[in-house]
Amino acid sequence: MTRPVLPTPIVGTRRLPPLLVGLSLIAVGLAVLLAGAFATSRYPFAFDRAIILGLRQWGGPAWLPKVARDVTALGGGVVLTIVVVAVAGFLIVQRLWLTALAVALASLTGGGAVDVIKGLVLRARPDLVPHLVDASGYSFPSGHATSSAIVYLTLAALAGQVTRDRAGRRYLLVVAVLLVGAIGCSRVYLGVHWPSDVLAGWSFGTLWALGWWTATAGARAAIGGER
């Protein structure tokens, strides 16, 4: 009589993805530069004004505003909530309880952190050019840039811990980086955020993903696996 084959437990941790390490170092550098700029200059900074005015003067091809609106929607609260719920549900079905819990907690607490920072900084949105989409609330950091980095980068990083194929892990992280980059750029193009808002959001979200990767990997090693 043959014994049933049980699923192999996912034990220990994988190496920290080099791409995530590199992005985190860049994020720290940007955070230091922005902190120094806030301490020594008045905002909006000169590059904030120059980029927004330059983009609006350029305008781009006729189809670009619609594409930018569609891309920016991928960083909105409704879409991100659907993504998190769907991914967490899939992980639960796969009995990856720890990863599912980490995905949910990282997203929930990250969103709360963004709201707190916005309430502390109280930075107004750009008024140099007409907004191409409706936007309300404070500007710093960009909620779309920050939240999309928190969700997509964290999802890709944590999925990499339970994905055995190296090419698959790299693919997930690269797609997440490109998606987060496009969403942040769309906010500036649409005129609803200063570039420094987006840079701050990218930095925060990247370091948030790194922190949750580290915490989840440590928890998995401590409990000796996940399933």
Beta strands, then each sheet from edge to edge (+ up, - down):
end
